[in-house]
């Protein structure tokens, strides 16, 4: 994993227009190389500078070809950073995201000192739900993000939360 750079614009353009990104994350309006550079500049690079973390570029060990993004986001409507991830379609279902997310979870604990990491996911995104559960996350709640049209599942890596549990 490494920080993204403006030179990754071709990869970012492809990833942000892949079927699973569009279906489960949404259309970010990135349609040209220049749009991709702006997304990198205003989103990814700004997050590294402002938060000290962000979405990192995943690359194949052998060729160093970029295949996805995985990292942490800081959203104003969530109390803690949340994990986000996406792969190019040809690399989905091979265990690569579990490997990357697992390493990133360790980085969150050991280096970033996060005591809790959240995740938000569309209920119909079964693959991401399964990955989060495999990583030790559990369902905490349903939330409607500001301006959102659909409720999202909120996951937490803290063991004390469970979806639908009675609170005292």
C-alpha positions as a Python dict, from the first residue, in 0.01 Angstrom:
ca = {
    (1, 'X'): (0, 0, 0),
    (2, 'X'): (111, 350, -74),
    (3, 'X'): (-34, 698, -99),
    (4, 'X'): (-196, 780, -429),
    (5, 'X'): (-35, 1038, -658),
    (6, 'X'): (-160, 1253, -944),
    (7, 'X'): (13, 1008, -1179),
    (8, 'X'): (-250, 748, -1074),
    (9, 'X'): (-526, 932, -1262),
    (10, 'X'): (-577, 661, -1529),
    (11, 'X'): (-619, 396, -1259),
    (12, 'X'): (-851, 617, -1050),
    (13, 'X'): (-1065, 693, -1356),
    (14, 'X'): (-1103, 319, -1422),
    (15, 'X'): (-1174, 227, -1058),
    (16, 'X'): (-1431, 502, -998),
    (17, 'X'): (-1621, 397, -1309),
    (18, 'X'): (-1612, 21, -1240),
    (19, 'X'): (-1953, -148, -1198),
    (20, 'X'): (-1916, -229, -828),
    (21, 'X'): (-1792, 124, -742),
    (22, 'X'): (-2088, 280, -923),
    (23, 'X'): (-2336, 34, -766),
    (24, 'X'): (-2213, 34, -407),
    (25, 'X'): (-2025, 362, -360),
    (26, 'X'): (-2185, 589, -617),
    (27, 'X'): (-2103, 800, -916),
    (28, 'X'): (-1847, 1063, -816),
    (29, 'X'): (-1871, 1238, -1152),
    (30, 'X'): (-1518, 1138, -1248),
    (31, 'X'): (-1538, 1105, -1626),
    (32, 'X'): (-1201, 1235, -1751),
    (33, 'X'): (-833, 1219, -1655),
    (34, 'X'): (-861, 1576, -1529),
    (35, 'X'): (-1160, 1478, -1311),
    (36, 'X'): (-951, 1192, -1172),
    (37, 'X'): (-663, 1427, -1091),
    (38, 'X'): (-905, 1659, -911),
    (39, 'X'): (-1046, 1361, -716),
    (40, 'X'): (-692, 1261, -615),
    (41, 'X'): (-594, 1618, -527),
    (42, 'X'): (-909, 1720, -339),
    (43, 'X'): (-996, 1383, -185),
    (44, 'X'): (-704, 1148, -141),
    (45, 'X'): (-410, 1390, -107),
    (46, 'X'): (-613, 1633, 104),
    (47, 'X'): (-706, 1352, 346),
    (48, 'X'): (-341, 1248, 393),
    (49, 'X'): (-249, 1611, 467),
    (50, 'X'): (-551, 1699, 684),
    (51, 'X'): (-613, 1373, 871),
    (52, 'X'): (-279, 1193, 856),
    (53, 'X'): (-452, 900, 684),
    (54, 'X'): (-673, 827, 386),
    (55, 'X'): (-742, 575, 114),
    (56, 'X'): (-421, 403, 7),
    (57, 'X'): (-342, 254, -331),
    (58, 'X'): (-318, -124, -342),
    (59, 'X'): (-68, -264, -589),
    (60, 'X'): (30, -610, -705),
    (61, 'X'): (355, -723, -543),
    (62, 'X'): (516, -838, -867),
    (63, 'X'): (423, -569, -1119),
    (64, 'X'): (336, -280, -884),
    (65, 'X'): (22, -229, -1097),
    (66, 'X'): (-253, -51, -901),
    (67, 'X'): (-560, -269, -833),
    (68, 'X'): (-764, -90, -568),
    (69, 'X'): (-798, 148, -276),
    (70, 'X'): (-819, 67, 92),
    (71, 'X'): (-794, 295, 390),
    (72, 'X'): (-969, 524, 630),
    (73, 'X'): (-1203, 816, 582),
    (74, 'X'): (-1306, 1084, 829),
    (75, 'X'): (-1669, 1175, 775),
    (76, 'X'): (-1825, 1462, 968),
    (77, 'X'): (-2132, 1255, 1055),
    (78, 'X'): (-1939, 963, 1208),
    (79, 'X'): (-1771, 977, 1549),
    (80, 'X'): (-1472, 769, 1438),
    (81, 'X'): (-1284, 703, 1114),
    (82, 'X'): (-1436, 443, 886),
    (83, 'X'): (-1268, 189, 665),
    (84, 'X'): (-1331, 197, 293),
    (85, 'X'): (-1219, -31, 13),
    (86, 'X'): (-1264, -103, -356),
    (87, 'X'): (-1097, -325, -614),
    (88, 'X'): (-1092, -336, -991),
    (89, 'X'): (-1340, -608, -1098),
    (90, 'X'): (-1078, -854, -1220),
    (91, 'X'): (-923, -870, -871),
    (92, 'X'): (-1242, -917, -668),
    (93, 'X'): (-1305, -1246, -487),
    (94, 'X'): (-937, -1349, -458),
    (95, 'X'): (-878, -1265, -91),
    (96, 'X'): (-667, -960, -173),
    (97, 'X'): (-893, -713, 5),
    (98, 'X'): (-904, -926, 318),
    (99, 'X'): (-524, -931, 323),
    (100, 'X'): (-502, -553, 272),
    (101, 'X'): (-782, -466, 516),
    (102, 'X'): (-642, -694, 782),
    (103, 'X'): (-300, -527, 754),
    (104, 'X'): (-468, -187, 760),
    (105, 'X'): (-664, -277, 1072),
    (106, 'X'): (-337, -359, 1247),
    (107, 'X'): (-192, -26, 1127),
    (108, 'X'): (-499, 153, 1271),
    (109, 'X'): (-435, -2, 1614),
    (110, 'X'): (-57, 13, 1629),
    (111, 'X'): (30, 334, 1446),
    (112, 'X'): (-279, 553, 1420),
    (113, 'X'): (-396, 456, 1771),
    (114, 'X'): (-762, 423, 1668),
    (115, 'X'): (-963, 263, 1947),
    (116, 'X'): (-1260, 208, 1716),
    (117, 'X'): (-1300, 188, 1340),
    (118, 'X'): (-1641, 210, 1178),
    (119, 'X'): (-1764, 103, 836),
    (120, 'X'): (-2072, 199, 639),
    (121, 'X'): (-2213, -25, 370),
    (122, 'X'): (-2527, -64, 164),
    (123, 'X'): (-2732, -356, 296),
    (124, 'X'): (-2736, -513, -53),
    (125, 'X'): (-2355, -516, -68),
    (126, 'X'): (-2327, -869, 68),
    (127, 'X'): (-1962, -911, -29),
    (128, 'X'): (-1850, -610, 174),
    (129, 'X'): (-2067, -717, 470),
    (130, 'X'): (-1902, -1060, 465),
    (131, 'X'): (-1555, -905, 447),
    (132, 'X'): (-1626, -674, 740),
    (133, 'X'): (-1754, -966, 950),
    (134, 'X'): (-1449, -1173, 857),
    (135, 'X'): (-1234, -879, 975),
    (136, 'X'): (-1411, -886, 1314),
    (137, 'X'): (-1656, -601, 1260),
    (138, 'X'): (-2014, -635, 1382),
    (139, 'X'): (-2333, -452, 1291),
    (140, 'X'): (-2399, -159, 1521),
    (141, 'X'): (-2688, 34, 1368),
    (142, 'X'): (-2863, 164, 1059),
    (143, 'X'): (-2786, 524, 964),
    (144, 'X'): (-2903, 768, 702),
    (145, 'X'): (-2610, 990, 602),
    (146, 'X'): (-2687, 1362, 564),
    (147, 'X'): (-2839, 1410, 219),
    (148, 'X'): (-2857, 1033, 171),
    (149, 'X'): (-3148, 852, 13),
    (150, 'X'): (-3079, 505, 153),
    (151, 'X'): (-3007, 380, 504),
    (152, 'X'): (-2666, 219, 543),
    (153, 'X'): (-2549, -50, 779),
    (154, 'X'): (-2305, 86, 1035),
    (155, 'X'): (-2038, -159, 1149),
    (156, 'X'): (-1786, -128, 1431),
    (157, 'X'): (-1474, -322, 1519),
    (158, 'X'): (-1547, -268, 1890),
    (159, 'X'): (-1666, -591, 2045),
    (160, 'X'): (-1922, -429, 2276),
    (161, 'X'): (-2160, -339, 1993),
    (162, 'X'): (-2421, -564, 1837),
    (163, 'X'): (-2693, -480, 1590),
    (164, 'X'): (-3034, -450, 1748),
    (165, 'X'): (-2909, -511, 2102),
    (166, 'X'): (-3102, -348, 2381),
    (167, 'X'): (-2920, -63, 2545),
    (168, 'X'): (-2923, -2, 2918),
}
